[in-house]
Amino acid sequence: MTDRSKPPIHRFLKPAQFLVLAGLAVLLWHTFDGAEAARLLLVADLRWAFAAAIILTLQTLLSATRWQLTAGRLGIVFSLSAAVREYYLAQFVNLSLPGGVIGDAGRAYRSRQGKGLLLAGQAVVFERLAGQIGLLAVFLTGLTFQVLSPRGLDLPGWLAAPVMGMLAALITGLILVTLGFHVFRHHAQPLRRLGQRFLYAVLHRDVAIKQACLSLLTALCNVVAFALCAVALGVDLAVLDILTIVPLILLAMLLPIGVSGWGVREGAAALLFPVMGAASSAGLATSVAFGLVIVISMLAGLALSWALGPPKHQIVNTQQGKL
């Protein structure tokens, strides 16, 4: 019998995360010259900010297309208009609540018809994972050209060590997972099934090129939008530096701290902008501008999708999908 006098711990998680966000904001303001960052934001060129909003709108459309493709491979079929509408709704929830995944859980729940919540959840997870792989691919491409270029970035030791550690952990993880599937193939059927579904939905030869293009384009849209926010503030960054450093800033948003990456992203930008020859205050201001553009473009897209009314072809039951 449960003790109703003790409220569940999740009731305290949201206030705690908002307190973390407030603490990060105060820390960043005092550490990285928040007054200068605020000045940069006040003189921002809104034309470049508008261009960033357009790029982020394209990114959402491409992400919704990737989700539609991934879900379709698992036998869950819905129209692109339904995918876009659900994606905007998920973004709104993710930006409103701590954790950054509640909105994605919602679109998984609403797309479960015909195949169940487990398969619908896997479609969402596979789609998000493909997006992060695309962002990682952009970073590795930039890093490769930095190494080959005689004028490439000279990464400081405090940054080079964790980057090399991240790459080593990634390679080691892939090797261990591959070996695990072979060694324990008779004792890990659920994991093996999960791997097979991921391969079929994302990496199978029938869809691999489409998935790669969608993931690279969505990643580049995010990176370009961030760079346009820097341009709007008058911050001059080299293209190769953008391809290398901005993905690291965006990957920092994966940390489950605060609300939708706020605070963590700003801290990463303030720390990493000096590596590109810019001021920490410029990194802080650029990240704040990027976050504001995300909110504005998301609200505009959500309002438009709802103004157009429900899509003609909602998520439907289906028995398709060869698994």
C-alpha positions in Angstrom: 0.0 0.0 0.0 1.5 3.3 -1.0 1.9 6.2 1.4 -0.2 9.0 0.0 1.3 11.5 2.5 4.5 11.5 0.5 4.1 13.1 -2.9 6.0 11.3 -5.8 9.5 12.7 -6.5 8.6 13.8 -10.1 6.6 16.6 -8.6 9.8 18.1 -7.4 11.8 17.6 -10.6 10.2 20.4 -12.6 10.8 23.1 -9.9 14.3 21.8 -9.4 15.1 22.1 -13.1 13.7 25.6 -13.3 15.9 26.5 -10.3 18.9 25.1 -12.2 18.0 27.2 -15.2 17.7 30.3 -13.1 21.1 29.6 -11.4 22.7 29.0 -14.8 21.3 32.3 -16.0 22.8 34.3 -13.1 26.1 32.5 -13.3 26.4 33.1 -17.1 25.4 36.7 -16.7 28.1 37.4 -14.2 30.8 35.2 -15.7 30.6 36.1 -19.4 29.7 39.8 -19.4 25.9 39.6 -19.6 25.7 43.3 -20.0 27.7 43.2 -23.3 25.6 40.2 -24.5 22.4 42.2 -23.8 23.8 45.2 -25.8 24.6 42.9 -28.8 21.0 41.6 -28.7 19.6 45.1 -28.7 21.4 46.1 -31.9 20.8 42.8 -33.7 20.0 42.9 -37.4 16.5 41.4 -37.6 16.9 40.6 -41.3 19.4 37.9 -40.5 17.3 36.7 -37.5 14.4 36.3 -39.9 16.6 34.3 -42.3 17.5 32.0 -39.4 13.8 31.6 -38.6 13.2 30.5 -42.2 16.0 28.0 -42.0 14.6 26.6 -38.8 11.2 26.2 -40.4 12.8 24.2 -43.2 14.6 22.1 -40.5 11.3 21.3 -38.9 9.7 20.3 -42.2 12.7 18.0 -43.0 12.6 16.5 -39.5 8.9 15.8 -39.9 9.6 14.1 -43.2 12.3 12.0 -41.5 9.8 10.9 -38.9 7.2 10.1 -41.5 9.8 8.0 -43.4 11.0 6.2 -40.2 7.6 5.5 -38.9 6.5 4.2 -42.3 9.3 1.7 -42.3 7.9 0.3 -39.0 4.4 0.1 -40.4 2.9 3.4 -39.0 1.6 5.5 -41.9 0.5 9.1 -41.7 0.5 12.1 -44.0 3.3 14.7 -44.1 0.8 17.4 -42.9 0.0 15.3 -39.9 3.7 14.8 -39.2 4.4 18.5 -39.4 1.5 19.4 -37.1 2.6 16.8 -34.5 6.2 17.9 -34.8 5.4 21.5 -34.1 3.2 20.4 -31.1 6.0 18.3 -29.8 8.4 21.2 -30.1 6.0 23.5 -28.2 5.7 21.0 -25.3 9.5 20.4 -25.2 10.2 24.1 -25.0 7.6 24.6 -22.3 8.5 21.8 -19.9 11.8 20.5 -18.4 13.5 17.4 -19.8 13.0 18.2 -23.5 11.4 14.8 -24.3 7.8 15.0 -23.1 6.7 16.4 -26.5 8.3 13.5 -28.3 6.6 11.1 -25.9 3.3 12.8 -26.8 3.7 12.3 -30.6 4.7 8.7 -30.0 1.5 8.2 -28.0 -0.7 9.8 -30.6 0.9 7.8 -33.4 0.6 4.4 -31.8 -2.6 3.3 -33.7 -2.3 0.0 -35.4 1.2 -0.9 -34.1 1.2 -0.1 -30.4 3.1 2.4 -28.2 6.3 0.5 -28.2 6.8 0.6 -32.0 5.6 4.2 -32.2 8.1 5.1 -29.4 10.9 3.4 -31.3 10.0 5.3 -34.5 10.4 8.6 -32.5 13.6 7.5 -30.9 15.1 6.3 -34.2 14.2 9.6 -35.8 15.8 11.7 -33.1 18.9 9.4 -33.1 19.3 9.8 -36.8 19.2 13.6 -36.3 22.0 13.4 -33.7 24.0 11.2 -36.0 23.7 13.8 -38.7 24.9 16.5 -36.3 27.8 14.3 -35.3 28.7 13.7 -39.0 28.8 17.5 -39.6 31.2 17.9 -36.6 33.4 15.1 -37.8 33.6 16.6 -41.3 34.5 19.9 -39.9 37.1 18.4 -37.6 38.6 16.4 -40.4 39.1 19.5 -42.5 40.5 21.4 -39.5 43.2 18.7 -39.2 44.0 18.8 -42.9 44.0 22.6 -43.2 47.2 24.4 -42.5 45.1 27.2 -41.0 42.9 24.9 -38.9 41.9 25.6 -35.4 44.4 24.9 -32.7 42.1 23.2 -30.2 43.1 24.0 -26.6 43.9 21.0 -24.3 40.7 21.4 -22.2 38.7 21.0 -25.4 40.8 18.5 -27.3 40.8 16.0 -24.5 37.0 15.7 -24.1 36.5 15.7 -27.9 39.0 12.8 -28.3 37.4 11.1 -25.4 34.0 11.4 -27.0 35.2 9.9 -30.2 37.0 7.1 -28.5 33.9 6.3 -26.4 31.8 6.3 -29.6 34.1 3.9 -31.4 34.4 1.7 -28.4 30.6 1.7 -27.9 30.0 0.6 -31.5 32.6 -2.2 -31.2 31.1 -3.4 -27.9 27.5 -3.4 -29.2 28.5 -5.2 -32.4 30.5 -7.9 -30.4 27.6 -8.1 -27.9 25.1 -9.0 -30.5 27.3 -11.8 -31.9 28.4 -13.2 -28.5 25.0 -13.0 -26.8 22.8 -13.4 -29.8 20.9 -16.2 -28.2 20.4 -14.4 -24.9 19.6 -10.8 -26.1 16.7 -11.3 -28.5 14.9 -8.0 -27.4 18.0 -6.0 -28.1 18.7 -7.8 -31.3 15.1 -7.1 -32.4 15.6 -3.5 -31.6 18.8 -3.4 -33.6 17.1 -5.0 -36.5 14.3 -2.5 -36.5 16.8 0.4 -36.4 18.7 -1.0 -39.3 15.5 -1.6 -41.3 14.1 1.9 -40.6 17.2 4.0 -40.9 20.1 2.1 -42.5 18.5 -0.4 -44.9 19.7 0.1 -48.5 16.1 1.1 -49.5 16.1 4.2 -47.3 19.8 4.8 -46.2 20.4 7.6 -48.8 17.1 9.3 -47.9 17.8 9.1 -44.2 21.4 10.3 -44.6 20.3 13.3 -46.7 17.5 14.3 -44.3 19.7 13.9 -41.3 22.6 15.9 -42.8 20.2 18.6 -44.1 18.5 19.0 -40.7 21.8 19.2 -38.9 23.1 21.8 -41.4 19.9 23.8 -41.0 20.5 24.0 -37.3 24.2 24.9 -37.7 23.4 27.5 -40.4 20.6 29.1 -38.3 23.0 29.4 -35.4 25.6 31.0 -37.6 23.0 33.5 -39.0 22.2 34.5 -35.4 25.9 35.3 -35.0 25.8 37.3 -38.2 22.8 39.2 -36.9 24.8 40.3 -33.9 27.8 41.3 -36.0 30.0 38.3 -35.0 32.4 37.2 -37.8 33.1 33.5 -37.8 34.9 31.3 -40.3 32.8 28.7 -42.1 35.1 25.8 -41.2 35.1 26.9 -37.5 31.3 27.0 -37.6 31.1 23.4 -38.9 33.4 22.3 -36.1 32.4 24.2 -33.1 28.7 24.9 -33.5 27.7 21.2 -33.6 29.4 20.8 -30.2 27.4 23.7 -28.8 24.2 22.1 -30.1 25.1 18.7 -28.8 25.4 20.2 -25.4 21.6 20.6 -25.5 21.3 16.9 -25.0 22.2 17.2 -21.3 19.0 16.9 -19.3 19.5 20.1 -17.4 17.1 23.1 -17.3 14.4 23.5 -20.0 15.0 22.5 -23.6 18.7 23.1 -23.5 18.5 26.7 -22.2 21.5 27.6 -20.0 23.6 24.6 -21.1 23.7 25.8 -24.7 24.5 29.3 -23.6 27.3 28.1 -21.3 28.8 25.9 -24.1 28.6 28.9 -26.6 30.3 31.2 -24.1 33.1 28.7 -23.5 33.6 27.7 -27.2 33.3 31.1 -29.0 36.8 32.2 -27.8 38.2 29.1 -29.6 36.9 30.6 -32.8 38.4 34.0 -32.0 35.2 35.6 -30.7 34.3 36.9 -27.3 32.5 34.8 -24.7 29.8 37.5 -24.5 29.2 37.1 -28.2 28.7 33.4 -27.8 26.3 34.0 -24.9 24.3 36.6 -27.0 24.3 34.4 -30.1 22.9 31.4 -28.2 20.2 33.5 -26.6 19.3 34.9 -30.0 19.2 31.3 -31.4 16.9 30.2 -28.6 14.5 33.2 -29.2 14.4 32.5 -33.0 13.6 28.8 -32.2 10.7 29.9 -30.1 9.4 32.5 -32.6 9.6 30.1 -35.6 8.0 27.3 -33.6 5.1 29.4 -32.5 4.6 30.8 -36.0 4.6 27.2 -37.5 2.3 25.9 -34.8 -0.2 28.7 -35.3 -0.1 28.2 -39.0 -0.6 24.4 -38.8 -3.6 24.8 -36.5 -5.0 27.7 -38.6 -5.0 25.4 -41.6 -7.1 22.9 -39.7 -6.6 19.1 -39.2 -4.9 17.3 -42.0 -7.1 15.4 -44.3 -5.2 12.2 -43.7 -4.6 11.7 -40.0 -2.5 8.9 -38.5 -4.1 5.6 -39.5 -4.0 2.0 -38.6 -1.9 -0.2 -40.9 -0.5 -3.6 -41.2 2.4 -2.6 -43.5 6.0 -2.9 -42.6 8.3 -5.9 -43.0 9.9 -6.7 -39.7 
